[in-house]
């Protein structure tokens, strides 16, 4: 088939409203103790597509592999096995120099802005760093870009000479967003972007991220343990537990099926005290958080564990449109 024919097919698919995958993750593993037995996987056999223009949420408890997966997508971590496809190019084995050619298209908003910035750098130096690495523009042009970006994130030129310790958590987070977007990337990993700020500022930052997505036509991977933030901003949500995907759903709501997702929702603190209820703890407490040698990874804490759960790992299968579940019984409506 000719290149022209392929381009025409892609054009007509876009005209029909079909989504295009910006990122494809195929059977990705990450193991940090390959030479030891038993091997422990921080990320285990994850296959996932991220559509161009969407905000994909990634939730789960601390240590479930969320940040590790996000870093692998940006090649800040090398996967042990599996393939990562970005813009139809397999970047899994890209060298440092090869990644430099596309690095400006993939950026990250880091968790914990207090530690993400050099304390001896001013705001101007912090945001200039990506431009110095990837742009040959003059110092005047770079400063104009930085001021324009600061204004887009709700700050102004007076912040150029400030140091990180002279700003609030919300202001530092805005600077972190400005630094991530200064190169006009296509894909941004937001790693706990609202974890270190209070509720009022959280709403502002979430609104800002949505506005910037529309302005710059961005695609986000939004990593968080905050269910309310994920519910506000994300188009789809991936639920992880001990390196495995438990469920993929369009928004966290009453349609969730997996017992682990239900347990996460039950543990969510509602901001309005009048709307709080005494939620039941929907998992076994006191059980050791370890990956079983075989079977479902959630078997030790699940209230519905049966013999098949201890011997056979459930596959991630479709429940209905855009809804996938890794459970032996959810799709049979037995929970």
MARVEX-946470 format. One line per 5 residues: number of its first residue (from 1); their letters; for each residue x, y, z of N, C-alpha, C. Coordinates in Angstrom, 3 decimals. Layout:
% residues N
NUM> A> X/Y/Z/X/Y/Z/X/Y/Z  ... $
//
This chain:
% residues 335
1> XXXXX> 0.850/-1.199/0.000/0.000/0.000/0.000/0.882/1.243/0.000  0.544/2.228/-0.814/1.366/3.427/-0.933/1.219/4.329/0.294  2.200/5.226/0.453/2.143/6.189/1.566/0.925/7.087/1.434  0.594/7.480/0.182/-0.576/8.321/-0.046/-1.848/7.623/0.409  -1.956/6.324/0.123/-3.145/5.569/0.527/-3.265/5.509/2.039 $
6> XXXXX> -2.133/5.286/2.717/-2.149/5.240/4.185/-2.575/6.572/4.774  -2.075/7.664/4.186/-2.441/8.997/4.675/-3.922/9.269/4.477  -4.469/8.826/3.326/-5.892/9.020/3.059/-6.746/8.229/4.037  -6.313/6.987/4.333/-7.058/6.161/5.290/-7.067/6.831/6.659  -5.878/7.329/7.078/-5.798/8.002/8.381/-6.672/9.255/8.405 $
11> XXXXX> -6.689/9.996/7.285/-7.495/11.215/7.217/-8.976/10.898/7.372  -9.460/9.886/6.639/-10.886/9.557/6.710/-11.273/8.965/8.062  -10.336/8.245/8.710/-10.603/7.743/10.054/-10.774/8.890/11.035  -9.924/9.924/10.885/-10.038/11.091/11.753/-11.347/11.831/11.487  -11.757/11.900/10.206/-13.009/12.579/9.861/-14.199/11.872/10.494 $
16> XXXXX> -14.092/10.545/10.634/-15.184/9.780/11.243/-15.206/9.938/12.755  -14.186/10.587/13.313/-14.143/10.794/14.760/-13.442/9.679/15.517  -12.749/8.788/14.803/-12.052/7.719/15.469/-10.822/8.275/16.182  -10.581/7.795/17.389/-9.465/8.296/18.176/-8.152/7.693/17.696  -7.074/8.434/17.886/-5.735/7.989/17.524/-4.944/7.778/18.805 $
21> XXXXX> -4.231/6.670/18.885/-3.417/6.393/20.059/-2.103/7.146/19.966  -1.844/7.997/20.959/-0.559/8.695/21.012/0.503/7.772/21.589  0.093/6.967/22.575/1.010/6.027/23.225/0.390/4.636/23.273  1.200/3.630/23.023/0.771/2.239/23.145/1.780/1.516/24.025  1.294/0.892/25.075/2.137/0.135/25.998/1.785/-1.338/25.813 $
26> XXXXX> 2.771/-2.145/25.472/2.507/-3.544/25.128/3.318/-4.482/26.020  2.618/-5.147/26.929/3.239/-6.159/27.780/4.463/-5.681/28.530  4.349/-4.522/29.207/5.499/-3.897/29.874/5.681/-4.450/31.293  6.917/-4.797/31.596/7.323/-5.252/32.931/8.449/-4.357/33.442  8.541/-4.233/34.766/9.698/-3.599/35.381/10.078/-4.380/36.623 $
31> XXXXX> 11.292/-4.947/36.593/11.808/-5.727/37.715/13.134/-5.124/38.157  13.294/-4.907/39.475/14.523/-4.314/39.993/15.474/-5.358/40.601  15.028/-6.619/40.657/15.894/-7.660/41.250/15.962/-8.874/40.327  16.308/-8.627/39.071/16.291/-9.690/38.059/17.187/-10.873/38.413  18.266/-10.630/39.141/19.207/-11.703/39.444/18.824/-12.490/40.697 $
36> XXXXX> 17.744/-12.081/41.342/17.315/-12.753/42.569/16.062/-13.581/42.308  15.798/-14.497/43.218/14.572/-15.295/43.152/13.902/-15.279/44.516  12.575/-15.083/44.576/11.700/-14.833/43.430/11.841/-13.389/42.932  11.578/-13.178/41.649/11.613/-11.839/41.095/10.393/-11.050/41.574  10.611/-9.780/41.851/9.519/-8.901/42.269/9.355/-7.820/41.201 $
41> XXXXX> 8.135/-7.734/40.651/7.879/-6.790/39.565/7.163/-5.545/40.096  7.779/-4.382/39.865/7.113/-3.124/40.207/5.971/-2.852/39.241  6.133/-3.278/37.992/5.091/-3.201/36.961/5.043/-4.559/36.283  3.836/-5.124/36.176/3.714/-6.509/35.700/2.758/-6.613/34.518  3.332/-6.855/33.341/2.566/-7.196/32.138/1.434/-6.204/31.851 $
46> XXXXX> 1.784/-4.940/31.723/0.765/-3.911/31.469/0.696/-3.598/29.982  -0.509/-3.691/29.449/-0.796/-3.295/28.069/-1.895/-2.246/28.114  -1.654/-1.119/27.428/-2.555/0.020/27.577/-2.338/0.993/26.436  -3.417/1.622/25.985/-3.325/2.673/24.976/-3.742/4.009/25.587  -3.030/5.067/25.247/-3.393/6.417/25.660/-3.765/7.185/24.406 $
51> XXXXX> -5.007/7.626/24.326/-5.514/8.287/23.125/-5.034/9.734/23.067  -4.798/10.189/21.870/-4.375/11.579/21.682/-5.479/12.517/22.164  -5.118/13.466/23.022/-6.072/14.454/23.509/-6.828/14.065/24.754  -6.608/12.879/25.293/-7.347/12.477/26.491/-6.539/12.725/27.758  -7.236/12.692/28.886/-6.589/12.702/30.193/-6.855/11.339/30.813 $
56> XXXXX> -5.811/10.543/30.899/-5.936/9.194/31.458/-5.476/9.222/32.901  -6.361/8.849/33.813/-6.023/8.799/35.222/-5.390/7.473/35.588  -4.463/7.508/36.538/-3.805/6.298/37.032/-3.824/6.364/38.549  -4.596/5.474/39.181/-4.775/5.535/40.631/-4.374/4.216/41.274  -4.153/4.283/42.572/-3.778/3.116/43.349/-3.026/3.551/44.585 $
61> XXXXX> -2.803/2.598/45.495/-2.086/2.909/46.726/-0.618/3.223/46.454  0.041/3.838/47.432/1.476/4.106/47.315/2.226/2.793/47.119  3.170/2.803/46.176/3.963/1.609/45.920/3.372/0.646/44.916  2.265/1.044/44.265/1.619/0.115/43.325/2.257/0.152/41.944  3.179/1.076/41.689/3.870/1.123/40.403/3.443/2.265/39.492 $
66> XXXXX> 2.616/3.177/40.000/2.109/4.272/39.159/3.244/5.141/38.612  4.081/5.644/39.509/5.161/6.541/39.082/6.185/5.801/38.230  6.448/4.540/38.548/7.384/3.748/37.744/6.892/3.619/36.315  5.602/3.360/36.143/5.034/3.261/34.799/5.153/4.600/34.070  4.832/5.694/34.757/4.928/7.017/34.139/6.346/7.330/33.686 $
71> XXXXX> 7.336/6.974/34.504/8.738/7.229/34.146/9.168/6.354/32.966  8.653/5.135/32.888/9.000/4.273/31.754/8.450/4.830/30.444  7.264/5.428/30.494/6.688/5.991/29.274/7.532/7.142/28.743  8.235/7.831/29.641/9.115/8.925/29.239/10.561/8.460/29.058  10.791/7.171/29.226/12.133/6.570/29.139/13.087/7.136/30.198 $
76> XXXXX> 12.537/7.538/31.339/13.366/7.868/32.487/13.719/6.592/33.241  12.952/5.547/33.005/13.225/4.185/33.465/13.146/3.275/32.247  14.018/2.283/32.181/14.003/1.344/31.066/13.169/0.116/31.443  12.158/-0.247/30.644/11.372/-1.441/30.970/12.213/-2.704/30.900  11.918/-3.663/31.767/12.597/-4.955/31.737/12.189/-5.757/30.511 $
81> XXXXX> 10.884/-5.709/30.207/10.342/-6.354/29.012/9.192/-5.512/28.492  8.798/-5.789/27.237/7.664/-5.091/26.665/8.089/-3.989/25.711  7.095/-3.370/25.087/7.352/-2.333/24.090/6.560/-1.068/24.415  7.158/0.073/24.090/6.510/1.372/24.261/6.519/2.080/22.907  5.329/2.401/22.415/5.178/3.041/21.106/4.667/4.462/21.320 $
86> XXXXX> 5.414/5.439/20.810/5.010/6.842/20.913/4.884/7.415/19.510  3.699/7.929/19.188/3.462/8.494/17.860/3.851/7.518/16.752  3.489/6.251/16.956/3.717/5.158/16.004/5.190/4.793/15.845  6.048/5.275/16.749/7.464/4.906/16.724/7.794/4.100/17.981  8.417/2.953/17.805/8.820/2.120/18.936/10.063/2.750/19.569 $
91> XXXXX> 9.887/3.320/20.765/10.991/4.028/21.429/11.622/3.189/22.540  11.227/1.924/22.659/11.672/1.090/23.772/13.188/1.052/23.895  13.858/0.878/22.790/15.315/0.722/22.812/16.053/1.973/22.346  15.364/3.101/22.349/16.019/4.345/21.939/17.183/4.673/22.878  18.275/5.120/22.303/19.425/5.571/23.092/19.147/6.973/23.647 $
96> XXXXX> 20.067/7.453/24.468/19.935/8.796/25.035/19.861/9.841/23.925  20.734/9.705/22.929/20.753/10.681/21.826/19.494/10.606/20.979  18.957/9.397/20.778/17.708/9.257/20.033/16.547/9.885/20.796  16.534/9.716/22.111/15.468/10.293/22.926/15.532/11.812/22.932  16.724/12.374/22.814/16.860/13.839/22.798/16.051/14.463/21.666 $
101> XXXXX> 15.914/13.723/20.558/15.207/14.253/19.393/13.704/14.378/19.627  13.177/13.599/20.572/11.729/13.656/20.841/11.414/14.080/22.277  12.452/14.356/23.062/12.233/14.670/24.474/11.356/15.898/24.668  11.452/16.865/23.750/10.623/18.062/23.901/9.139/17.763/23.707  8.807/16.593/23.149/7.403/16.201/22.970/6.845/15.480/24.185 $
106> XXXXX> 7.701/15.114/25.134/7.289/14.326/26.302/7.876/14.981/27.553  7.021/15.469/28.420/7.499/16.159/29.610/6.777/15.647/30.853  7.253/16.100/32.021/6.711/15.600/33.281/6.562/16.729/34.290  5.429/16.736/34.990/5.230/17.610/36.148/5.515/16.747/37.363  6.587/17.045/38.068/7.072/16.155/39.115/6.319/16.336/40.430 $
111> XXXXX> 6.307/15.251/41.189/5.725/15.271/42.530/6.687/15.989/43.484  6.133/16.764/44.408/6.966/17.408/45.416/7.842/18.495/44.853  7.235/19.643/44.516/7.979/20.731/43.874/9.077/21.296/44.777  8.945/21.135/46.077/9.972/21.648/46.990/11.313/20.972/46.731  11.292/19.727/46.263/12.526/18.983/45.992/12.849/18.897/44.504 $
116> XXXXX> 11.917/19.306/43.644/12.113/19.168/42.197/12.945/20.298/41.612  13.093/21.402/42.347/13.820/22.557/41.841/15.168/22.700/42.546  16.146/23.194/41.809/17.421/23.556/42.403/17.197/24.782/43.291  17.469/24.689/44.591/17.185/25.827/45.494/18.004/27.073/45.188  19.078/26.927/44.387/19.916/28.072/44.045/19.517/28.689/42.709 $
121> XXXXX> 18.465/28.165/42.079/17.986/28.686/40.806/16.805/29.620/41.030  16.761/30.689/40.269/15.574/31.545/40.247/14.526/30.891/39.344  13.322/31.445/39.363/12.253/30.941/38.499/12.677/31.014/37.034  13.334/32.099/36.668/13.797/32.252/35.288/14.763/31.128/34.913  15.679/30.794/35.810/16.641/29.727/35.535/15.962/28.356/35.488 $
126> XXXXX> 14.981/28.163/36.358/14.254/26.882/36.400/13.552/26.619/35.083  12.834/27.619/34.587/12.059/27.436/33.352/12.956/27.519/32.122  14.096/28.210/32.256/15.030/28.328/31.125/15.725/27.013/30.811  15.850/26.151/31.815/16.657/24.941/31.642/16.239/24.103/30.432  14.938/23.780/30.249/14.555/23.032/29.045/14.854/23.795/27.756 $
131> XXXXX> 14.648/25.110/27.771/14.920/25.911/26.578/16.414/25.910/26.242  17.244/25.973/27.254/18.693/25.950/27.021/19.145/24.620/26.420  18.425/23.549/26.787/18.789/22.220/26.299/18.291/21.949/24.881  17.160/22.562/24.511/16.516/22.169/23.259/16.232/23.332/22.305  16.586/24.548/22.677/16.278/25.686/21.823/17.529/26.517/21.566 $
136> XXXXX> 17.633/27.044/20.367/18.779/27.888/20.006/18.384/29.367/19.924  17.254/29.713/20.502/16.772/31.091/20.468/17.664/31.999/21.312  17.549/33.285/21.072/18.334/34.258/21.833/17.793/34.365/23.258  18.597/34.949/24.143/18.192/35.108/25.544/16.934/35.957/25.652  16.815/36.981/24.806/15.629/37.843/24.829/14.373/37.066/24.431 $
141> XXXXX> 14.477/36.259/23.381/13.326/35.465/22.930/12.916/34.453/23.991  13.902/33.832/24.642/13.605/32.866/25.696/12.875/33.535/26.859  13.336/34.734/27.242/12.687/35.423/28.359/11.250/35.800/28.015  11.000/36.204/26.772/9.628/36.507/26.346/8.744/35.274/26.466  9.277/34.121/26.049/8.520/32.870/26.147/8.216/32.524/27.598 $
146> XXXXX> 9.218/32.716/28.450/9.047/32.379/29.869/7.982/33.265/30.508  8.034/34.574/30.238/7.037/35.500/30.797/5.641/35.146/30.290  5.537/34.834/28.997/4.237/34.462/28.426/3.700/33.198/29.077  4.591/32.226/29.324/4.147/30.984/29.955/3.766/31.209/31.412  4.510/32.059/32.112/4.155/32.379/33.496/2.756/32.992/33.568 $
151> XXXXX> 2.446/33.852/32.609/1.119/34.472/32.593/0.033/33.433/32.327  0.348/32.433/31.514/-0.640/31.390/31.224/-0.939/30.524/32.448  0.045/30.412/33.345/-0.185/29.600/34.550/-0.592/30.453/35.748  -0.887/31.745/35.505/-1.420/32.589/36.570/-0.390/33.357/37.369  0.835/33.454/36.861/1.872/34.248/37.520/2.262/35.402/36.590 $
156> XXXXX> 3.320/36.136/36.926/3.742/37.242/36.050/5.252/37.428/36.123  5.751/38.453/35.453/7.193/38.660/35.314/7.891/38.931/36.642  7.145/39.360/37.668/7.781/39.652/38.956/8.331/38.395/39.633  7.903/37.223/39.156/8.378/35.964/39.745/9.708/35.512/39.153  10.172/36.155/38.105/11.386/35.707/37.417/12.594/35.615/38.342 $
161> XXXXX> 12.698/36.526/39.286/13.889/36.579/40.142/13.678/35.899/41.495  12.542/35.271/41.675/12.281/34.600/42.957/12.916/33.213/42.989  13.241/32.766/44.197/13.736/31.415/44.419/12.581/30.545/44.917  12.729/29.228/44.803/11.623/28.328/45.139/11.173/28.483/46.592  12.123/28.733/47.506/11.767/28.867/48.927/11.014/30.164/49.220 $
166> XXXXX> 10.958/31.063/48.243/10.237/32.331/48.419/8.809/32.255/47.896  8.376/31.058/47.493/7.030/30.888/46.938/6.233/29.877/47.741  4.915/29.970/47.628/4.029/28.997/48.280/4.007/27.705/47.468  3.394/26.674/48.038/3.294/25.399/47.330/2.541/25.521/46.021  1.473/26.298/46.018/0.693/26.485/44.798/1.471/27.229/43.726 $
171> XXXXX> 2.253/28.234/44.148/3.073/28.985/43.187/4.174/28.115/42.605  4.800/27.302/43.458/5.834/26.385/42.960/5.242/25.388/41.968  4.021/24.932/42.249/3.395/23.977/41.340/3.128/24.613/39.977  2.736/25.879/39.981/2.511/26.596/38.718/3.815/26.752/37.939  4.909/26.996/38.656/6.215/27.081/37.996/6.591/25.724/37.404 $
176> XXXXX> 6.291/24.649/38.131/6.560/23.312/37.618/5.772/23.012/36.352  4.539/23.473/36.317/3.706/23.303/35.118/4.286/24.114/33.965  4.700/25.355/34.265/5.290/26.214/33.231/6.552/25.577/32.653  7.375/25.005/33.518/8.610/24.357/33.042/8.288/23.165/32.138  7.262/22.401/32.490/6.903/21.226/31.689/6.347/21.613/30.320 $
181> XXXXX> 5.658/22.756/30.254/4.973/23.129/29.012/5.757/24.094/28.130  6.906/24.574/28.602/7.626/25.615/27.867/8.108/25.133/26.496  8.257/23.823/26.308/8.710/23.282/25.025/7.547/22.846/24.133  6.314/23.166/24.539/5.116/22.775/23.775/5.055/21.265/23.516  5.046/20.452/24.565/5.019/18.997/24.370/3.646/18.509/23.921 $
186> XXXXX> 3.618/17.270/23.429/2.346/16.624/23.102/1.804/15.837/24.287  2.727/15.255/25.061/2.356/14.332/26.132/3.002/14.776/27.430  2.191/14.845/28.501/2.689/15.275/29.804/2.260/14.264/30.867  3.222/13.799/31.650/2.928/12.953/32.806/2.817/13.858/34.027  1.640/13.875/34.636/1.411/14.662/35.854/1.521/13.704/37.037 $
191> XXXXX> 2.655/13.694/37.702/2.900/12.743/38.786/2.539/13.387/40.124  1.357/13.046/40.628/0.866/13.601/41.905/0.962/15.126/41.884  0.426/15.729/40.826/0.577/17.171/40.617/-0.163/18.009/41.648  -1.093/17.430/42.394/-1.849/18.212/43.381/-1.736/17.614/44.783  -0.710/16.795/45.005/-0.613/16.094/46.290/-0.100/16.966/47.424 $
196> XXXXX> 0.634/18.035/47.095/1.288/18.816/48.153/0.617/20.160/48.412  -0.628/20.321/47.949/-1.319/21.599/48.141/-2.690/21.365/48.752  -3.257/22.424/49.341/-4.523/22.270/50.049/-5.705/22.214/49.074  -6.891/22.014/49.637/-8.067/21.737/48.813/-8.414/22.892/47.875  -8.363/24.134/48.390/-8.727/25.289/47.564/-7.761/25.452/46.392 $
201> XXXXX> -6.458/25.313/46.680/-5.456/25.426/45.614/-5.557/24.256/44.639  -5.934/23.098/45.158/-6.077/21.919/44.306/-7.088/22.164/43.203  -8.222/22.758/43.553/-9.250/23.047/42.555/-8.708/24.011/41.490  -7.926/25.002/41.924/-7.352/25.969/40.981/-6.379/25.288/40.019  -5.515/24.421/40.554/-4.515/23.749/39.716/-5.189/22.790/38.742 $
206> XXXXX> -6.218/22.088/39.182/-6.939/21.167/38.294/-7.617/21.936/37.160  -8.237/23.055/37.510/-8.868/23.902/36.481/-7.824/24.425/35.508  -6.655/24.811/36.044/-5.564/25.300/35.196/-5.089/24.212/34.232  -4.937/22.984/34.735/-4.479/21.889/33.876/-5.469/21.615/32.747  -6.758/21.696/33.051/-7.781/21.488/32.022/-7.713/22.597/30.976 $
211> XXXXX> -7.587/23.848/31.437/-7.503/24.984/30.509/-6.283/24.878/29.605  -5.133/24.509/30.190/-3.903/24.396/29.408/-3.978/23.241/28.415  -4.651/22.186/28.799/-4.844/21.057/27.872/-5.576/21.520/26.618  -6.612/22.329/26.815/-7.384/22.827/25.671/-6.565/23.799/24.830  -5.806/24.663/25.496/-5.006/25.656/24.762/-3.914/25.016/23.920 $
216> XXXXX> -3.243/24.001/24.476/-2.068/23.428/23.818/-2.333/22.057/23.195  -3.585/21.599/23.230/-3.945/20.290/22.662/-3.075/19.185/23.264  -3.044/19.118/24.585/-2.179/18.192/25.307/-2.849/16.850/25.560  -2.027/15.866/25.832/-2.472/14.561/26.320/-1.809/14.343/27.670  -2.605/14.008/28.698/-2.059/13.825/30.046/-2.159/12.371/30.494 $
221> XXXXX> -1.129/11.925/31.221/-1.262/10.780/32.120/-1.273/11.383/33.517  -2.425/11.313/34.196/-2.609/11.985/35.480/-2.506/10.946/36.586  -1.340/10.900/37.231/-1.076/9.924/38.291/-1.465/10.531/39.635  -2.282/9.811/40.391/-2.733/10.359/41.669/-3.301/9.259/42.558  -3.265/9.521/43.868/-3.996/8.661/44.801/-5.267/9.372/45.272 $
226> XXXXX> -5.502/10.568/44.727/-6.653/11.390/45.102/-7.820/11.102/44.155  -8.780/10.312/44.622/-9.898/9.878/43.774/-10.742/11.070/43.319  -10.943/12.058/44.190/-11.782/13.203/43.828/-11.134/14.021/42.712  -9.808/14.185/42.755/-9.099/14.916/41.700/-9.180/14.161/40.383  -9.006/12.865/40.434/-9.084/12.029/39.229/-10.482/12.099/38.624 $
231> XXXXX> -11.487/12.051/39.471/-12.875/12.080/39.004/-13.199/13.402/38.323  -12.545/14.484/38.769/-12.829/15.809/38.213/-12.184/16.007/36.843  -11.016/15.456/36.633/-10.208/15.846/35.477/-10.098/14.786/34.385  -10.291/13.506/34.705/-9.906/12.430/33.788/-11.054/11.918/32.913  -10.694/11.515/31.683/-11.647/10.914/30.757/-11.797/9.419/31.026 $
236> XXXXX> -10.684/8.753/31.292/-10.689/7.340/31.672/-9.792/7.165/32.881  -10.008/6.086/33.621/-9.230/5.838/34.833/-8.722/4.399/34.833  -7.421/4.255/35.106/-6.793/2.940/35.253/-6.493/2.735/36.736  -6.944/1.608/37.284/-6.730/1.292/38.696/-5.642/0.223/38.798  -4.556/0.545/39.541/-3.427/-0.380/39.688/-3.322/-0.902/41.114 $
241> XXXXX> -2.839/-2.142/41.213/-2.565/-2.726/42.527/-1.346/-3.636/42.389  -0.307/-3.369/43.153/0.930/-4.150/43.138/1.435/-4.418/41.725  1.463/-3.363/40.917/2.039/-3.453/39.581/1.120/-3.973/38.505  -0.112/-4.337/38.858/-1.064/-4.902/37.907/-2.264/-3.983/37.712  -2.849/-4.005/36.524/-4.088/-3.274/36.281/-5.260/-4.110/36.754 $
246> XXXXX> -6.066/-3.524/37.621/-7.257/-4.199/38.144/-8.501/-3.854/37.339  -8.585/-2.572/36.922/-9.795/-2.121/36.231/-9.486/-0.873/35.413  -10.145/-0.748/34.273/-10.106/0.470/33.461/-11.543/0.898/33.241  -11.861/2.158/33.560/-13.253/2.603/33.501/-13.309/4.068/33.084  -14.408/4.452/32.478/-14.614/5.857/32.096/-15.135/6.623/33.308 $
251> XXXXX> -14.237/7.101/34.141/-14.631/7.861/35.326/-14.893/6.965/36.520  -14.509/7.452/37.693/-14.772/6.719/38.934/-16.196/7.040/39.369  -17.056/6.067/39.339/-18.450/6.270/39.712/-19.046/4.973/40.206  -20.370/4.890/40.261/-21.011/3.699/40.819/-20.984/2.497/39.875  -20.366/2.651/38.699/-20.273/1.534/37.759/-19.059/0.650/38.017 $
256> XXXXX> -18.217/1.021/38.968/-17.027/0.204/39.229/-17.449/-1.190/39.665  -16.651/-2.167/39.285/-16.983/-3.559/39.566/-15.933/-4.282/40.403  -14.667/-3.957/40.192/-13.620/-4.706/40.877/-13.642/-4.416/42.379  -13.478/-5.448/43.220/-13.515/-5.227/44.676/-12.427/-4.280/45.172  -11.288/-4.227/44.496/-10.243/-3.295/44.928/-10.652/-1.859/44.651 $
261> XXXXX> -11.238/-1.595/43.481/-11.699/-0.243/43.162/-12.772/0.194/44.150  -13.658/-0.719/44.501/-14.703/-0.408/45.484/-14.085/-0.069/46.842  -13.011/-0.778/47.199/-12.337/-0.499/48.467/-11.684/0.883/48.447  -11.097/1.256/47.300/-10.510/2.599/47.177/-11.573/3.675/47.353  -12.729/3.473/46.720/-13.815/4.448/46.834/-14.326/4.540/48.262 $
266> XXXXX> -14.412/3.401/48.931/-14.905/3.389/50.318/-13.969/4.134/51.254  -12.687/4.200/50.896/-11.690/4.874/51.738/-11.539/6.351/51.419  -12.264/6.840/50.402/-12.135/8.231/49.989/-12.841/9.156/50.974  -12.136/10.201/51.406/-12.715/11.174/52.332/-13.478/12.232/51.547  -14.761/12.378/51.819/-15.585/13.391/51.172/-15.314/14.744/51.835 $
271> XXXXX> -14.993/15.804/51.067/-14.649/17.108/51.672/-15.758/17.689/52.544  -17.015/17.539/52.134/-18.135/18.100/52.884/-18.510/17.152/54.017  -18.322/17.573/55.303/-18.628/16.689/56.436/-20.088/16.222/56.455  -21.005/17.056/55.929/-22.425/16.693/55.948/-22.742/15.539/55.000  -21.869/15.338/54.001/-22.116/14.287/53.015/-21.352/13.006/53.324 $
276> XXXXX> -20.604/13.022/54.424/-19.829/11.830/54.767/-20.726/10.757/55.382  -20.395/9.546/55.093/-21.097/8.415/55.693/-20.058/7.437/56.208  -20.490/6.556/57.068/-19.570/5.553/57.609/-19.413/4.437/56.591  -18.408/4.602/55.724/-18.163/3.594/54.695/-17.526/2.353/55.297  -17.952/1.210/54.822/-17.366/-0.044/55.262/-15.992/-0.217/54.637 $
281> XXXXX> -15.082/-0.841/55.352/-13.783/-1.193/54.795/-13.975/-2.459/53.982  -13.791/-2.353/52.678/-14.135/-3.450/51.787/-12.932/-4.324/51.431  -12.040/-4.505/52.389/-10.926/-5.424/52.182/-10.473/-5.971/53.525  -9.715/-7.034/53.484/-9.214/-7.643/54.712/-8.089/-6.782/55.274  -8.202/-6.412/56.511/-7.179/-5.596/57.151/-6.150/-6.488/57.824 $
286> XXXXX> -4.941/-5.946/57.939/-3.895/-6.674/58.637/-3.162/-7.687/57.795  -3.586/-7.866/56.534/-2.908/-8.817/55.663/-1.622/-8.195/55.108  -0.615/-9.038/54.915/0.673/-8.559/54.418/0.551/-8.138/52.959  1.129/-6.948/52.651/1.112/-6.459/51.279/2.264/-7.097/50.502  2.023/-8.252/49.945/3.053/-8.907/49.143/2.404/-9.546/47.920 $
291> XXXXX> 3.221/-9.751/46.898/2.710/-10.350/45.674/2.699/-11.864/45.824  1.544/-12.494/45.704/1.487/-13.963/45.814/2.298/-14.624/44.710  2.769/-15.837/44.960/3.560/-16.558/43.966/2.730/-16.905/42.739  1.426/-17.112/42.904/0.557/-17.383/41.773/-0.853/-16.919/42.104  -1.666/-16.817/41.049/-3.047/-16.378/41.237/-3.195/-14.872/41.193 $
296> XXXXX> -4.334/-14.386/41.655/-4.646/-12.957/41.654/-3.801/-12.233/42.699  -3.247/-11.081/42.348/-2.391/-10.337/43.279/-3.183/-9.768/44.451  -4.499/-9.668/44.309/-5.337/-9.080/45.354/-5.937/-10.137/46.286  -5.587/-11.389/46.101/-6.236/-12.482/46.821/-6.108/-12.385/48.336  -4.972/-11.847/48.841/-4.758/-11.793/50.289/-5.680/-10.808/50.995 $
301> XXXXX> -6.169/-9.802/50.273/-6.977/-8.756/50.903/-8.424/-8.731/50.417  -8.730/-9.528/49.402/-10.073/-9.520/48.824/-11.050/-10.294/49.704  -12.255/-9.757/49.877/-13.292/-10.411/50.688/-13.963/-11.560/49.945  -13.706/-11.666/48.642/-14.423/-12.645/47.827/-13.501/-13.726/47.257  -12.302/-13.857/47.813/-11.332/-14.809/47.287/-11.877/-16.233/47.311 $
306> XXXXX> -11.715/-16.938/46.185/-12.079/-18.348/46.081/-10.870/-19.122/45.573  -11.002/-20.419/45.455/-9.854/-21.261/45.128/-9.206/-20.890/43.811  -10.015/-20.547/42.798/-9.452/-20.198/41.495/-8.592/-18.942/41.586  -8.918/-18.041/42.513/-8.151/-16.806/42.691/-6.732/-17.092/43.192  -6.556/-18.226/43.877/-5.259/-18.570/44.446/-4.359/-19.310/43.465 $
311> XXXXX> -4.929/-19.760/42.362/-4.159/-20.572/41.426/-4.023/-19.963/40.032  -4.969/-19.109/39.636/-4.980/-18.580/38.279/-5.096/-17.062/38.301  -4.186/-16.391/37.618/-4.250/-14.937/37.542/-5.324/-14.515/36.539  -6.248/-13.654/36.928/-7.303/-13.238/36.003/-6.763/-12.319/34.911  -7.261/-12.472/33.704/-6.874/-11.610/32.592/-7.717/-10.343/32.619 $
316> XXXXX> -7.173/-9.275/32.046/-7.917/-8.024/31.917/-8.819/-8.142/30.695  -10.117/-8.264/30.924/-11.059/-8.530/29.831/-12.127/-7.444/29.782  -12.729/-7.207/28.601/-13.770/-6.173/28.493/-15.046/-6.579/29.207  -15.598/-5.639/29.956/-16.901/-5.825/30.610/-17.989/-5.209/29.738  -17.725/-4.010/29.221/-18.543/-3.361/28.192/-17.669/-2.271/27.561 $
321> XXXXX> -18.255/-1.354/26.820/-17.463/-0.324/26.147/-16.607/0.463/27.129  -15.307/0.523/26.859/-14.343/1.298/27.648/-14.202/0.818/29.094  -14.723/-0.363/29.402/-14.655/-0.867/30.774/-14.018/-2.252/30.759  -12.862/-2.358/31.424/-12.125/-3.623/31.472/-11.890/-4.001/32.930  -11.951/-5.297/33.219/-11.811/-5.768/34.595/-10.921/-7.005/34.624 $
326> XXXXX> -10.035/-7.079/35.623/-9.214/-8.265/35.847/-9.725/-8.966/37.109  -10.760/-9.775/36.957/-11.355/-10.493/38.088/-12.082/-11.722/37.547  -11.972/-12.834/38.253/-12.626/-14.059/37.796/-14.145/-13.986/37.885  -14.658/-13.095/38.743/-16.094/-13.133/39.026/-16.863/-11.864/38.702  -16.169/-10.736/38.549/-16.881/-9.484/38.293/-17.733/-9.560/37.038 $
331> XXXXX> -17.177/-10.073/35.959/-17.901/-10.100/34.689/-19.037/-11.106/34.697  -19.088/-11.914/35.756/-20.202/-12.855/35.876/-21.259/-12.337/36.849  -21.076/-11.021/37.254/-22.033/-10.376/38.169/-22.195/-11.150/39.476  -21.109/-11.688/39.981/-21.172/-12.450/41.227/-20.682/-11.644/42.416  -20.341/-10.380/42.163/-19.928/-9.515/43.287/-20.877/-8.336/43.356 $
//
